Amino acid sequence: MKLHITGNAGSGKTTLAKQLGQALNIPVQSLDSVVWRDGWVAASREERALGEQKLIKQQQWIIEGVSKTVRDSADYVIFLDVPRHICVTRCIKRNLPYLFRSRPELPDNCPEILIIPKLFKLIWKFPELAKPNILQSMKQKKGVVISKVVSIDDLVVKIKADLSACCR
């Protein structure tokens, strides 16, 4: 099983991926480890492409992040289409403990304080820049769009049921 969880920053991708990975006993990967280098330096296109290929070559996976390559390689796509104001609120809560250090899924020297303006700009532009492409590509994929905030436990139960009905 190959699952891609995508959505805006702060939509809940990492949290859902960890819980689904545990519930389904599938390894979880974050695209942040492919996209970023030490000090919030973006990986080159070539580095990113190689990193994505390495992740999708695994026999089964849950990969969270935004990537057409990963989305196209997935058996099932989960798009967390969460309103921007909720994404901003969640990012603030998530980032506060990591203002001056890196989150566990990020490379070294990536404190949140250095990315906050860029992050808020990304969150605000996501519905215009990324969402249409995700929705378009999902027309050819099995998956689900989650557009209302629900409990993570309820979401895991719903997705497990959907996966057993369509993809096992």
Secondary structure as GFF3:
##gff-version 3
##sequence-region A 1 168
A	DSSP	beta_strand	2	7	.	.	.	ID=ss1
A	DSSP	alpha_helix	13	24	.	.	.	ID=ss2
A	DSSP	beta_strand	28	30	.	.	.	ID=ss3
A	DSSP	alpha_helix	32	35	.	.	.	ID=ss4
A	DSSP	beta_strand	36	37	.	.	.	ID=ss5
A	DSSP	three_ten_helix	38	40	.	.	.	ID=ss6
A	DSSP	beta_strand	41	42	.	.	.	ID=ss7
A	DSSP	alpha_helix	45	56	.	.	.	ID=ss8
A	DSSP	beta_strand	61	64	.	.	.	ID=ss9
A	DSSP	alpha_helix	68	73	.	.	.	ID=ss10
A	DSSP	beta_strand	76	80	.	.	.	ID=ss11
A	DSSP	alpha_helix	84	95	.	.	.	ID=ss12
A	DSSP	three_ten_helix	96	98	.	.	.	ID=ss13
A	DSSP	three_ten_helix	112	114	.	.	.	ID=ss14
A	DSSP	alpha_helix	116	129	.	.	.	ID=ss15
A	DSSP	alpha_helix	131	138	.	.	.	ID=ss16
A	DSSP	beta_strand	143	146	.	.	.	ID=ss17
A	DSSP	alpha_helix	152	166	.	.	.	ID=ss18
###
